[in-house]
Amino acid sequence: MRHGHTVSKATRGFDAAKKINGRKRHIAGDTLGLPVMITVTPADMTDRDAARELLRRLRVMQPQSPRSGPTPPTPASS
């Protein structure tokens, strides 16, 4: 079944290296393997550029403090 008539040309592409016509899906997961963010791009977008965009969006939506985890103990003054 072809979906060409329901998908706009702006969201499709062709990756000649992988021989993929259509779209690619890029997934960021956590340490348990659960998906955190999924991005769909035209197939002609390079994986490097798609990963950069995915990580940029993830950083905006999931900001992290400069220090995560427990606060280290402070040295005792003498």
All heavy atoms as a GROMACS GRO file, in nm:
protein
  592
    1MET      N    1   0.085  -0.118   0.000
    1MET     CA    2   0.000   0.000   0.000
    1MET      C    3   0.088   0.123   0.000
    1MET      O    4   0.176   0.138   0.084
    1MET     CB    5  -0.089  -0.002   0.123
    1MET     CG    6  -0.181   0.112   0.133
    1MET     SD    7  -0.293   0.079   0.269
    1MET     CE    8  -0.389   0.222   0.262
    2ARG      N    9   0.066   0.212  -0.093
    2ARG     CA   10   0.146   0.333  -0.103
    2ARG      C   11   0.072   0.449  -0.038
    2ARG      O   12  -0.049   0.462  -0.053
    2ARG     CB   13   0.174   0.363  -0.248
    2ARG     CG   14   0.258   0.251  -0.309
    2ARG     CD   15   0.301   0.285  -0.444
    2ARG     NE   16   0.393   0.396  -0.433
    2ARG     CZ   17   0.456   0.448  -0.535
    2ARG    NH1   18   0.440   0.400  -0.654
    2ARG    NH2   19   0.538   0.549  -0.520
    3HIS      N   20   0.145   0.530   0.034
    3HIS     CA   21   0.084   0.643   0.104
    3HIS      C   22   0.126   0.774   0.042
    3HIS      O   23   0.118   0.878   0.105
    3HIS     CB   24   0.124   0.641   0.252
    3HIS     CG   25   0.076   0.519   0.323
    3HIS    ND1   26  -0.054   0.503   0.361
    3HIS    CD2   27   0.140   0.407   0.362
    3HIS    CE1   28  -0.068   0.386   0.422
    3HIS    NE2   29   0.049   0.326   0.422
    4GLY      N   30   0.174   0.773  -0.080
    4GLY     CA   31   0.223   0.893  -0.145
    4GLY      C   32   0.119   1.002  -0.160
    4GLY      O   33   0.151   1.120  -0.156
    5HIS      N   34  -0.005   0.965  -0.176
    5HIS     CA   35  -0.109   1.065  -0.196
    5HIS      C   36  -0.151   1.133  -0.065
    5HIS      O   37  -0.214   1.238  -0.068
    5HIS     CB   38  -0.230   1.002  -0.266
    5HIS     CG   39  -0.294   0.893  -0.187
    5HIS    ND1   40  -0.241   0.766  -0.182
    5HIS    CD2   41  -0.404   0.893  -0.110
    5HIS    CE1   42  -0.318   0.692  -0.104
    5HIS    NE2   43  -0.417   0.766  -0.060
    6THR      N   44  -0.118   1.077   0.049
    6THR     CA   45  -0.157   1.137   0.176
    6THR      C   46  -0.042   1.208   0.246
    6THR      O   47  -0.064   1.277   0.344
    6THR     CB   48  -0.212   1.030   0.273
    6THR    OG1   49  -0.110   0.933   0.297
    6THR    CG2   50  -0.334   0.962   0.215
    7VAL      N   51   0.079   1.194   0.194
    7VAL     CA   52   0.197   1.254   0.256
    7VAL      C   53   0.249   1.365   0.167
    7VAL      O   54   0.273   1.343   0.048
    7VAL     CB   55   0.307   1.147   0.278
    7VAL    CG1   56   0.430   1.210   0.339
    7VAL    CG2   57   0.256   1.035   0.364
    8SER      N   58   0.267   1.484   0.222
    8SER     CA   59   0.314   1.596   0.141
    8SER      C   60   0.460   1.576   0.099
    8SER      O   61   0.538   1.511   0.169
    8SER     CB   62   0.299   1.727   0.218
    8SER     OG   63   0.392   1.732   0.323
    9LYS      N   64   0.498   1.633  -0.014
    9LYS     CA   65   0.634   1.620  -0.064
    9LYS      C   66   0.735   1.687   0.029
    9LYS      O   67   0.850   1.647   0.034
    9LYS     CB   68   0.646   1.678  -0.204
    9LYS     CG   69   0.595   1.586  -0.309
    9LYS     CD   70   0.647   1.632  -0.443
    9LYS     CE   71   0.609   1.527  -0.544
    9LYS     NZ   72   0.718   1.476  -0.616
   10ALA      N   73   0.693   1.787   0.104
   10ALA     CA   74   0.784   1.857   0.194
   10ALA      C   75   0.833   1.768   0.308
   10ALA      O   76   0.939   1.793   0.365
   10ALA     CB   77   0.715   1.981   0.252
   11THR      N   78   0.758   1.664   0.341
   11THR     CA   79   0.798   1.577   0.452
   11THR      C   80   0.862   1.448   0.404
   11THR      O   81   0.893   1.361   0.485
   11THR     CB   82   0.677   1.542   0.541
   11THR    OG1   83   0.582   1.469   0.463
   11THR    CG2   84   0.614   1.666   0.600
   12ARG      N   85   0.882   1.434   0.273
   12ARG     CA   86   0.946   1.314   0.219
   12ARG      C   87   1.081   1.349   0.160
   12ARG      O   88   1.109   1.463   0.128
   12ARG     CB   89   0.860   1.250   0.110
   12ARG     CG   90   0.735   1.188   0.163
   12ARG     CD   91   0.661   1.119   0.053
   12ARG     NE   92   0.601   1.222  -0.034
   12ARG     CZ   93   0.558   1.200  -0.157
   12ARG    NH1   94   0.570   1.082  -0.210
   12ARG    NH2   95   0.505   1.297  -0.227
   13GLY      N   96   1.165   1.249   0.142
   13GLY     CA   97   1.295   1.268   0.078
   13GLY      C   98   1.352   1.133   0.039
   13GLY      O   99   1.290   1.029   0.061
   14PHE      N  100   1.473   1.135  -0.019
   14PHE     CA  101   1.539   1.012  -0.059
   14PHE      C  102   1.682   1.012  -0.009
   14PHE      O  103   1.758   1.104  -0.035
   14PHE     CB  104   1.539   0.997  -0.212
   14PHE     CG  105   1.600   0.868  -0.258
   14PHE    CD1  106   1.532   0.748  -0.244
   14PHE    CD2  107   1.727   0.865  -0.312
   14PHE    CE1  108   1.589   0.628  -0.284
   14PHE    CE2  109   1.785   0.747  -0.354
   14PHE     CZ  110   1.715   0.629  -0.339
   15ASP      N  111   1.719   0.910   0.067
   15ASP     CA  112   1.856   0.891   0.115
   15ASP      C  113   1.921   0.788   0.023
   15ASP      O  114   1.889   0.670   0.030
   15ASP     CB  115   1.855   0.842   0.260
   15ASP     CG  116   1.994   0.831   0.320
   15ASP    OD1  117   2.093   0.844   0.245
   15ASP    OD2  118   2.003   0.809   0.441
   16ALA      N  119   2.009   0.835  -0.064
   16ALA     CA  120   2.070   0.746  -0.163
   16ALA      C  121   2.163   0.644  -0.098
   16ALA      O  122   2.174   0.531  -0.146
   16ALA     CB  123   2.148   0.828  -0.265
   17ALA      N  124   2.227   0.679   0.012
   17ALA     CA  125   2.320   0.586   0.078
   17ALA      C  126   2.246   0.467   0.138
   17ALA      O  127   2.292   0.354   0.130
   17ALA     CB  128   2.399   0.658   0.186
   18LYS      N  129   2.131   0.492   0.199
   18LYS     CA  130   2.054   0.385   0.262
   18LYS      C  131   1.943   0.332   0.173
   18LYS      O  132   1.874   0.239   0.210
   18LYS     CB  133   1.994   0.435   0.394
   18LYS     CG  134   2.098   0.466   0.498
   18LYS     CD  135   2.031   0.507   0.627
   18LYS     CE  136   2.135   0.532   0.733
   18LYS     NZ  137   2.075   0.571   0.859
   19LYS      N  138   1.925   0.397   0.057
   19LYS     CA  139   1.820   0.360  -0.037
   19LYS      C  140   1.682   0.362   0.029
   19LYS      O  141   1.603   0.270   0.019
   19LYS     CB  142   1.849   0.224  -0.101
   19LYS     CG  143   1.975   0.226  -0.186
   19LYS     CD  144   2.000   0.091  -0.247
   19LYS     CE  145   2.119   0.088  -0.339
   19LYS     NZ  146   2.238   0.155  -0.302
   20ILE      N  147   1.657   0.472   0.099
   20ILE     CA  148   1.530   0.492   0.169
   20ILE      C  149   1.455   0.606   0.102
   20ILE      O  150   1.510   0.714   0.083
   20ILE     CB  151   1.553   0.525   0.318
   20ILE    CG1  152   1.618   0.408   0.389
   20ILE    CG2  153   1.422   0.562   0.386
   20ILE    CD1  154   1.659   0.438   0.531
   21ASN      N  155   1.332   0.584   0.068
   21ASN     CA  156   1.247   0.688   0.012
   21ASN      C  157   1.135   0.715   0.111
   21ASN      O  158   1.064   0.623   0.152
   21ASN     CB  159   1.189   0.642  -0.123
   21ASN     CG  160   1.110   0.752  -0.190
   21ASN    OD1  161   1.121   0.868  -0.153
   21ASN    ND2  162   1.031   0.715  -0.287
   22GLY      N  163   1.120   0.837   0.154
   22GLY     CA  164   1.013   0.870   0.247
   22GLY      C  165   1.063   0.944   0.368
   22GLY      O  166   1.118   1.052   0.357
   23ARG      N  167   1.050   0.881   0.484
   23ARG     CA  168   1.085   0.946   0.610
   23ARG      C  169   1.178   0.858   0.693
   23ARG      O  170   1.179   0.737   0.677
   23ARG     CB  171   0.960   0.972   0.690
   23ARG     CG  172   0.864   1.063   0.624
   23ARG     CD  173   0.740   1.072   0.708
   23ARG     NE  174   0.646   1.164   0.650
   23ARG     CZ  175   0.520   1.168   0.682
   23ARG    NH1  176   0.473   1.082   0.770
   23ARG    NH2  177   0.439   1.253   0.628
   24LYS      N  178   1.251   0.922   0.784
   24LYS     CA  179   1.333   0.850   0.882
   24LYS      C  180   1.281   0.887   1.020
   24LYS      O  181   1.231   0.996   1.042
   24LYS     CB  182   1.480   0.893   0.874
   24LYS     CG  183   1.553   0.845   0.754
   24LYS     CD  184   1.699   0.884   0.770
   24LYS     CE  185   1.775   0.880   0.643
   24LYS     NZ  186   1.910   0.932   0.662
   25ARG      N  187   1.296   0.795   1.113
   25ARG     CA  188   1.257   0.818   1.252
   25ARG      C  189   1.382   0.816   1.338
   25ARG      O  190   1.465   0.726   1.326
   25ARG     CB  191   1.158   0.711   1.298
   25ARG     CG  192   1.023   0.723   1.233
   25ARG     CD  193   0.978   0.588   1.182
   25ARG     NE  194   0.859   0.599   1.099
   25ARG     CZ  195   0.862   0.590   0.967
   25ARG    NH1  196   0.976   0.569   0.905
   25ARG    NH2  197   0.753   0.600   0.896
   26HIS      N  198   1.394   0.914   1.426
   26HIS     CA  199   1.510   0.925   1.515
   26HIS      C  200   1.456   0.924   1.657
   26HIS      O  201   1.366   1.000   1.691
   26HIS     CB  202   1.586   1.054   1.487
   26HIS     CG  203   1.623   1.069   1.343
   26HIS    ND1  204   1.735   1.009   1.289
   26HIS    CD2  205   1.562   1.131   1.241
   26HIS    CE1  206   1.741   1.036   1.160
   26HIS    NE2  207   1.637   1.111   1.129
   27ILE      N  208   1.511   0.834   1.739
   27ILE     CA  209   1.458   0.813   1.873
   27ILE      C  210   1.568   0.833   1.977
   27ILE      O  211   1.677   0.779   1.964
   27ILE     CB  212   1.401   0.670   1.887
   27ILE    CG1  213   1.292   0.648   1.783
   27ILE    CG2  214   1.348   0.646   2.027
   27ILE    CD1  215   1.246   0.505   1.773
   28ALA      N  216   1.538   0.911   2.081
   28ALA     CA  217   1.627   0.925   2.196
   28ALA      C  218   1.564   0.846   2.310
   28ALA      O  219   1.445   0.859   2.337
   28ALA     CB  220   1.642   1.072   2.236
   29GLY      N  221   1.645   0.763   2.376
   29GLY     CA  222   1.595   0.681   2.486
   29GLY      C  223   1.671   0.706   2.614
   29GLY      O  224   1.782   0.759   2.613
   30ASP      N  225   1.611   0.669   2.725
   30ASP     CA  226   1.679   0.682   2.854
   30ASP      C  227   1.759   0.556   2.882
   30ASP      O  228   1.770   0.467   2.798
   30ASP     CB  229   1.579   0.715   2.966
   30ASP     CG  230   1.479   0.604   2.992
   30ASP    OD1  231   1.490   0.496   2.930
   30ASP    OD2  232   1.390   0.624   3.076
   31THR      N  233   1.816   0.548   3.001
   31THR     CA  234   1.902   0.434   3.035
   31THR      C  235   1.827   0.303   3.048
   31THR      O  236   1.887   0.196   3.041
   31THR     CB  237   1.980   0.461   3.166
   31THR    OG1  238   1.885   0.489   3.270
   31THR    CG2  239   2.074   0.578   3.149
   32LEU      N  240   1.695   0.309   3.063
   32LEU     CA  241   1.614   0.188   3.068
   32LEU      C  242   1.567   0.144   2.930
   32LEU      O  243   1.503   0.041   2.915
   32LEU     CB  244   1.493   0.208   3.160
   32LEU     CG  245   1.524   0.235   3.306
   32LEU    CD1  246   1.395   0.268   3.382
   32LEU    CD2  247   1.593   0.116   3.367
   33GLY      N  248   1.595   0.226   2.829
   33GLY     CA  249   1.552   0.195   2.694
   33GLY      C  250   1.415   0.250   2.659
   33GLY      O  251   1.362   0.221   2.552
   34LEU      N  252   1.358   0.328   2.748
   34LEU     CA  253   1.228   0.388   2.721
   34LEU      C  254   1.244   0.511   2.632
   34LEU      O  255   1.339   0.588   2.651
   34LEU     CB  256   1.160   0.428   2.853
   34LEU     CG  257   1.136   0.314   2.950
   34LEU    CD1  258   1.087   0.368   3.083
   34LEU    CD2  259   1.037   0.215   2.892
   35PRO      N  260   1.155   0.532   2.537
   35PRO     CA  261   1.169   0.648   2.449
   35PRO      C  262   1.144   0.778   2.525
   35PRO      O  263   1.050   0.789   2.602
   35PRO     CB  264   1.064   0.626   2.341
   35PRO     CG  265   0.968   0.529   2.398
   35PRO     CD  266   1.043   0.448   2.500
   36VAL      N  267   1.231   0.875   2.501
   36VAL     CA  268   1.218   1.006   2.562
   36VAL      C  269   1.165   1.105   2.460
   36VAL      O  270   1.078   1.186   2.488
   36VAL     CB  271   1.353   1.056   2.619
   36VAL    CG1  272   1.342   1.196   2.673
   36VAL    CG2  273   1.402   0.961   2.725
   37MET      N  274   1.217   1.097   2.336
   37MET     CA  275   1.173   1.186   2.230
   37MET      C  276   1.188   1.114   2.097
   37MET      O  277   1.285   1.041   2.076
   37MET     CB  278   1.256   1.314   2.229
   37MET     CG  279   1.213   1.413   2.122
   37MET     SD  280   1.293   1.571   2.138
   37MET     CE  281   1.204   1.634   2.278
   38ILE      N  282   1.093   1.135   2.009
   38ILE     CA  283   1.094   1.077   1.876
   38ILE      C  284   1.077   1.190   1.775
   38ILE      O  285   0.990   1.275   1.792
   38ILE     CB  286   0.982   0.973   1.859
   38ILE    CG1  287   0.999   0.861   1.961
   38ILE    CG2  288   0.979   0.918   1.717
   38ILE    CD1  289   0.883   0.767   1.971
   39THR      N  290   1.162   1.192   1.673
   39THR     CA  291   1.154   1.292   1.568
   39THR      C  292   1.144   1.222   1.433
   39THR      O  293   1.215   1.124   1.410
   39THR     CB  294   1.280   1.382   1.569
   39THR    OG1  295   1.293   1.440   1.698
   39THR    CG2  296   1.270   1.492   1.467
   40VAL      N  297   1.057   1.270   1.347
   40VAL     CA  298   1.042   1.216   1.212
   40VAL      C  299   1.090   1.323   1.116
   40VAL      O  300   1.047   1.439   1.124
   40VAL     CB  301   0.896   1.179   1.183
   40VAL    CG1  302   0.881   1.126   1.041
   40VAL    CG2  303   0.846   1.077   1.284
   41THR      N  304   1.183   1.286   1.025
   41THR     CA  305   1.241   1.380   0.930
   41THR      C  306   1.230   1.323   0.789
   41THR      O  307   1.214   1.203   0.771
   41THR     CB  308   1.389   1.407   0.962
   41THR    OG1  309   1.461   1.285   0.950
   41THR    CG2  310   1.407   1.464   1.099
   42PRO      N  311   1.244   1.409   0.687
   42PRO     CA  312   1.253   1.356   0.551
   42PRO      C  313   1.378   1.269   0.538
   42PRO      O  314   1.478   1.292   0.606
   42PRO     CB  315   1.266   1.481   0.464
   42PRO     CG  316   1.218   1.593   0.548
   42PRO     CD  317   1.244   1.554   0.690
   43ALA      N  318   1.374   1.170   0.453
   43ALA     CA  319   1.486   1.076   0.441
   43ALA      C  320   1.612   1.143   0.389
   43ALA      O  321   1.722   1.093   0.413
   43ALA     CB  322   1.448   0.960   0.350
   44ASP      N  323   1.600   1.257   0.320
   44ASP     CA  324   1.721   1.321   0.267
   44ASP      C  325   1.797   1.402   0.371
   44ASP      O  326   1.906   1.451   0.345
   44ASP     CB  327   1.689   1.406   0.144
   44ASP     CG  328   1.587   1.514   0.171
   44ASP    OD1  329   1.537   1.523   0.284
   44ASP    OD2  330   1.557   1.589   0.075
   45MET      N  331   1.746   1.415   0.493
   45MET     CA  332   1.820   1.481   0.601
   45MET      C  333   1.924   1.384   0.656
   45MET      O  334   1.892   1.268   0.680
   45MET     CB  335   1.726   1.525   0.712
   45MET     CG  336   1.797   1.592   0.829
   45MET     SD  337   1.685   1.643   0.960
   45MET     CE  338   1.657   1.810   0.911
   46THR      N  339   2.047   1.430   0.674
   46THR     CA  340   2.152   1.340   0.724
   46THR      C  341   2.124   1.302   0.869
   46THR      O  342   2.060   1.378   0.943
   46THR     CB  343   2.291   1.406   0.716
   46THR    OG1  344   2.294   1.519   0.802
   46THR    CG2  345   2.324   1.447   0.574
   47ASP      N  346   2.172   1.187   0.909
   47ASP     CA  347   2.153   1.140   1.047
   47ASP      C  348   2.220   1.235   1.145
   47ASP      O  349   2.168   1.260   1.254
   47ASP     CB  350   2.208   0.999   1.064
   47ASP     CG  351   2.125   0.896   0.989
   47ASP    OD1  352   2.006   0.922   0.965
   47ASP    OD2  353   2.180   0.792   0.954
   48ARG      N  354   2.335   1.292   1.106
   48ARG     CA  355   2.406   1.385   1.194
   48ARG      C  356   2.322   1.509   1.221
   48ARG      O  357   2.307   1.552   1.336
   48ARG     CB  358   2.539   1.424   1.129
   48ARG     CG  359   2.619   1.522   1.215
   48ARG     CD  360   2.736   1.580   1.138
   48ARG     NE  361   2.682   1.659   1.029
   48ARG     CZ  362   2.743   1.676   0.912
   48ARG    NH1  363   2.856   1.617   0.887
   48ARG    NH2  364   2.690   1.750   0.818
   49ASP      N  365   2.264   1.567   1.116
   49ASP     CA  366   2.181   1.687   1.133
   49ASP      C  367   2.054   1.656   1.211
   49ASP      O  368   2.010   1.736   1.293
   49ASP     CB  369   2.146   1.747   0.997
   49ASP     CG  370   2.268   1.804   0.927
   49ASP    OD1  371   2.369   1.830   0.994
   49ASP    OD2  372   2.261   1.820   0.804
   50ALA      N  373   1.995   1.541   1.186
   50ALA     CA  374   1.874   1.502   1.259
   50ALA      C  375   1.904   1.479   1.407
   50ALA      O  376   1.825   1.518   1.493
   50ALA     CB  377   1.815   1.376   1.198
   51ALA      N  378   2.018   1.418   1.437
   51ALA     CA  379   2.057   1.396   1.577
   51ALA      C  380   2.082   1.528   1.647
   51ALA      O  381   2.042   1.547   1.763
   51ALA     CB  382   2.182   1.308   1.584
   52ARG      N  383   2.146   1.621   1.577
   52ARG     CA  384   2.172   1.754   1.635
   52ARG      C  385   2.039   1.823   1.668
   52ARG      O  386   2.024   1.880   1.776
   52ARG     CB  387   2.253   1.836   1.536
   52ARG     CG  388   2.298   1.969   1.591
   52ARG     CD  389   2.386   2.041   1.492
   52ARG     NE  390   2.512   1.968   1.478
   52ARG     CZ  391   2.581   1.959   1.366
   52ARG    NH1  392   2.538   2.016   1.256
   52ARG    NH2  393   2.693   1.893   1.363
   53GLU      N  394   1.943   1.816   1.577
   53GLU     CA  395   1.811   1.877   1.600
   53GLU      C  396   1.738   1.807   1.714
   53GLU      O  397   1.676   1.871   1.799
   53GLU     CB  398   1.729   1.871   1.471
   53GLU     CG  399   1.591   1.927   1.484
   53GLU     CD  400   1.588   2.076   1.510
   53GLU    OE1  401   1.688   2.146   1.484
   53GLU    OE2  402   1.485   2.124   1.560
   54LEU      N  403   1.744   1.675   1.718
   54LEU     CA  404   1.678   1.598   1.824
   54LEU      C  405   1.736   1.635   1.961
   54LEU      O  406   1.662   1.659   2.056
   54LEU     CB  407   1.693   1.448   1.800
   54LEU     CG  408   1.631   1.359   1.905
   54LEU    CD1  409   1.502   1.299   1.850
   54LEU    CD2  410   1.725   1.249   1.942
   55LEU      N  411   1.868   1.644   1.970
   55LEU     CA  412   1.931   1.678   2.098
   55LEU      C  413   1.902   1.823   2.138
   55LEU      O  414   1.885   1.852   2.257
   55LEU     CB  415   2.082   1.654   2.090
   55LEU     CG  416   2.121   1.507   2.080
   55LEU    CD1  417   2.270   1.494   2.056
   55LEU    CD2  418   2.078   1.431   2.203
   56ARG      N  419   1.893   1.913   2.040
   56ARG     CA  420   1.859   2.052   2.071
   56ARG      C  421   1.718   2.058   2.128
   56ARG      O  422   1.693   2.123   2.230
   56ARG     CB  423   1.868   2.139   1.946
   56ARG     CG  424   1.843   2.287   1.974
   56ARG     CD  425   1.828   2.368   1.847
   56ARG     NE  426   1.711   2.330   1.770
   56ARG     CZ  427   1.585   2.367   1.800
   56ARG    NH1  428   1.561   2.440   1.906
   56ARG    NH2  429   1.484   2.330   1.725
   57ARG      N  430   1.623   1.989   2.066
   57ARG     CA  431   1.485   1.988   2.117
   57ARG      C  432   1.477   1.923   2.254
   57ARG      O  433   1.403   1.969   2.341
   57ARG     CB  434   1.394   1.913   2.021
   57ARG     CG  435   1.366   1.989   1.895
   57ARG     CD  436   1.273   1.911   1.808
   57ARG     NE  437   1.250   1.979   1.683
   57ARG     CZ  438   1.169   1.935   1.590
   57ARG    NH1  439   1.105   1.821   1.606
   57ARG    NH2  440   1.154   2.003   1.479
   58LEU      N  441   1.552   1.818   2.274
   58LEU     CA  442   1.553   1.750   2.404
   58LEU      C  443   1.607   1.841   2.513
   58LEU      O  444   1.554   1.847   2.623
   58LEU     CB  445   1.636   1.622   2.395
   58LEU     CG  446   1.636   1.531   2.515
   58LEU    CD1  447   1.497   1.479   2.543
   58LEU    CD2  448   1.731   1.414   2.492
   59ARG      N  449   1.711   1.918   2.482
   59ARG     CA  450   1.770   2.010   2.579
   59ARG      C  451   1.671   2.119   2.617
   59ARG      O  452   1.665   2.161   2.731
   59ARG     CB  453   1.897   2.072   2.521
   59ARG     CG  454   1.980   2.142   2.625
   59ARG     CD  455   2.113   2.192   2.569
   59ARG     NE  456   2.191   2.082   2.517
   59ARG     CZ  457   2.244   2.079   2.393
   59ARG    NH1  458   2.226   2.181   2.312
   59ARG    NH2  459   2.314   1.977   2.353
   60VAL      N  460   1.590   2.166   2.520
   60VAL     CA  461   1.491   2.269   2.548
   60VAL      C  462   1.378   2.214   2.634
   60VAL      O  463   1.333   2.278   2.729
   60VAL     CB  464   1.437   2.328   2.416
   60VAL    CG1  465   1.316   2.415   2.440
   60VAL    CG2  466   1.546   2.406   2.344
   61MET      N  467   1.332   2.094   2.601
   61MET     CA  468   1.217   2.037   2.672
   61MET      C  469   1.252   1.972   2.806
   61MET      O  470   1.168   1.962   2.894
   61MET     CB  471   1.147   1.934   2.583
   61MET     CG  472   1.082   1.997   2.463
   61MET     SD  473   0.993   1.879   2.365
   61MET     CE  474   0.856   1.841   2.473
   62GLN      N  475   1.375   1.926   2.821
   62GLN     CA  476   1.418   1.858   2.943
   62GLN      C  477   1.544   1.924   2.999
   62GLN      O  478   1.650   1.864   2.999
   62GLN     CB  479   1.448   1.711   2.913
   62GLN     CG  480   1.334   1.633   2.855
   62GLN     CD  481   1.237   1.587   2.961
   62GLN    OE1  482   1.275   1.564   3.074
   62GLN    NE2  483   1.114   1.572   2.923
   63PRO      N  484   1.537   2.049   3.045
   63PRO     CA  485   1.658   2.114   3.094
   63PRO      C  486   1.712   2.044   3.219
   63PRO      O  487   1.636   1.995   3.302
   63PRO     CB  488   1.613   2.256   3.125
   63PRO     CG  489   1.467   2.247   3.144
   63PRO     CD  490   1.419   2.132   3.060
   64GLN      N  491   1.841   2.037   3.230
   64GLN     CA  492   1.906   1.975   3.344
   64GLN      C  493   1.984   2.082   3.420
   64GLN      O  494   2.040   2.174   3.361
   64GLN     CB  495   2.005   1.867   3.298
   64GLN     CG  496   1.939   1.755   3.221
   64GLN     CD  497   1.847   1.672   3.310
   64GLN    OE1  498   1.882   1.641   3.422
   64GLN    NE2  499   1.731   1.639   3.258
   65SER      N  500   1.990   2.068   3.551
   65SER     CA  501   2.069   2.161   3.630
   65SER      C  502   2.217   2.129   3.607
   65SER      O  503   2.251   2.017   3.569
   65SER     CB  504   2.034   2.149   3.777
   65SER     OG  505   2.069   2.021   3.824
   66PRO      N  506   2.306   2.225   3.628
   66PRO     CA  507   2.448   2.198   3.609
   66PRO      C  508   2.498   2.082   3.695
   66PRO      O  509   2.586   2.010   3.658
   66PRO     CB  510   2.517   2.327   3.650
   66PRO     CG  511   2.411   2.430   3.655
   66PRO     CD  512   2.280   2.359   3.669
   67ARG      N  513   2.437   2.065   3.811
   67ARG     CA  514   2.472   1.954   3.899
   67ARG      C  515   2.348   1.870   3.920
   67ARG      O  516   2.247   1.919   3.968
   67ARG     CB  517   2.512   2.005   4.036
   67ARG     CG  518   2.644   2.063   4.049
   67ARG     CD  519   2.641   2.106   4.189
   67ARG     NE  520   2.766   2.126   4.253
   67ARG     CZ  521   2.774   2.150   4.380
   67ARG    NH1  522   2.668   2.151   4.454
   67ARG    NH2  523   2.889   2.171   4.436
   68SER      N  524   2.357   1.746   3.886
   68SER     CA  525   2.244   1.659   3.917
   68SER      C  526   2.292   1.556   4.017
   68SER      O  527   2.408   1.519   4.020
   68SER     CB  528   2.192   1.593   3.790
   68SER     OG  529   2.293   1.520   3.728
   69GLY      N  530   2.203   1.514   4.098
   69GLY     CA  531   2.240   1.416   4.200
   69GLY      C  532   2.259   1.482   4.334
   69GLY      O  533   2.236   1.601   4.353
   70PRO      N  534   2.306   1.405   4.431
   70PRO     CA  535   2.322   1.460   4.566
   70PRO      C  536   2.434   1.563   4.571
   70PRO      O  537   2.529   1.559   4.495
   70PRO     CB  538   2.356   1.337   4.651
   70PRO     CG  539   2.406   1.236   4.555
   70PRO     CD  540   2.342   1.266   4.423
   71THR      N  541   2.418   1.657   4.662
   71THR     CA  542   2.520   1.760   4.681
   71THR      C  543   2.638   1.701   4.756
   71THR      O  544   2.620   1.632   4.857
   71THR     CB  545   2.460   1.877   4.764
   71THR    OG1  546   2.337   1.915   4.707
   71THR    CG2  547   2.553   1.995   4.768
   72PRO      N  548   2.762   1.724   4.707
   72PRO     CA  549   2.877   1.668   4.776
   72PRO      C  550   2.894   1.733   4.914
   72PRO      O  551   2.857   1.848   4.933
   72PRO     CB  552   2.994   1.701   4.685
   72PRO     CG  553   2.948   1.809   4.597
   72PRO     CD  554   2.798   1.799   4.589
   73PRO      N  555   2.949   1.661   5.010
   73PRO     CA  556   2.967   1.718   5.144
   73PRO      C  557   3.069   1.832   5.140
   73PRO      O  558   3.164   1.829   5.063
   73PRO     CB  559   3.018   1.601   5.228
   73PRO     CG  560   3.072   1.503   5.129
   73PRO     CD  561   2.998   1.525   5.002
   74THR      N  562   3.047   1.931   5.224
   74THR     CA  563   3.142   2.042   5.232
   74THR      C  564   3.252   2.005   5.331
   74THR      O  565   3.225   1.938   5.432
   74THR     CB  566   3.070   2.172   5.278
   74THR    OG1  567   3.006   2.144   5.403
   74THR    CG2  568   2.968   2.217   5.176
   75PRO      N  569   3.375   2.045   5.302
   75PRO     CA  570   3.484   2.013   5.395
   75PRO      C  571   3.466   2.084   5.528
   75PRO      O  572   3.419   2.196   5.534
   75PRO     CB  573   3.610   2.060   5.323
   75PRO     CG  574   3.564   2.145   5.210
   75PRO     CD  575   3.419   2.119   5.187
   76ALA      N  576   3.502   2.018   5.635
   76ALA     CA  577   3.492   2.077   5.769
   76ALA      C  578   3.602   2.182   5.786
   76ALA      O  579   3.714   2.162   5.745
   76ALA     CB  580   3.509   1.968   5.875
   77SER      N  581   3.562   2.297   5.838
   77SER     CA  582   3.662   2.402   5.860
   77SER      C  583   3.732   2.378   5.994
   77SER      O  584   3.675   2.331   6.090
   77SER     CB  585   3.596   2.539   5.858
   77SER     OG  586   3.479   2.541   5.932
   78SER      N  587   3.861   2.414   6.000
   78SER     CA  588   3.936   2.388   6.123
   78SER      C  589   3.971   2.513   6.196
   78SER      O  590   3.956   2.620   6.158
   78SER     CB  591   4.064   2.314   6.095
   78SER     OG  592   4.129   2.361   5.982
   0.00000   0.00000   0.00000
